[in-house]
Amino acid sequence: MLRSQLIGVLGGRDFNELQTPEGRKSLANDMLTTVNSALEQEGEPPLLAVLFRNFVVQ
């Protein structure tokens, strides 16, 4: 379920947007919201942050 939802978040992003730090921060925030929503439905504790160690856009 998480994989599918995250693919949807990633697939909806524009290449140029992801080239900026602000765009990547926005993506991380949207990913965090998506994951925490799914975890809440399962009764699991939320994540605190999303960290990109490497970010490659093709």
N, C-alpha and C positions, 0 to 999 in steps of 0.2 A: 504494500500500500504506500509506504513512504517513497519507494523508488519511483513509482508511477507519478505521485504528486510532485516530486522534485524534478522529474523530467519535464513535466508540464510547466513548472516555474522557469526552468532553464531554457526550454524551447521558446518561451514567449519573450525572450530578451533579444535586443538588437545588438549586433556586433559592435557598432560604434559606441553604444552605451557602456559596454563591458570594458572598453579601453580606458575608461576614466576611473580614478579611485572612488568617486561618488557613485558611479554606476555599479561597481563591485560591492560597495557598502549597501546600496539599495538591494542588490541581489541577496546578500547575506541576510539582511533584515527580512526579506520576503521568504527566504528559505527557513529562517528561524520560526517565523509565524506559521508557516505551513507544517513544519515538523511538530511544533508544540500543539497545534490544533489536533493533529493525528494522535499524538501521545495522550492528550487530554481525553480523547474518546476511548482510549484503552486503559485509562486510569493510571497512567504512568507519570512520573514527575517530569517537568519541562526541562528543556535545555536552556543554558544561560547565554550561549553565544555560538556563532558559526565562525570558524577560522579557516581561511584559505592559506595553506602553506605554499602551494604553487597554483598558478592560474594560467591555463593555456587556452587560447581561443583560436580555433581553426576556421 
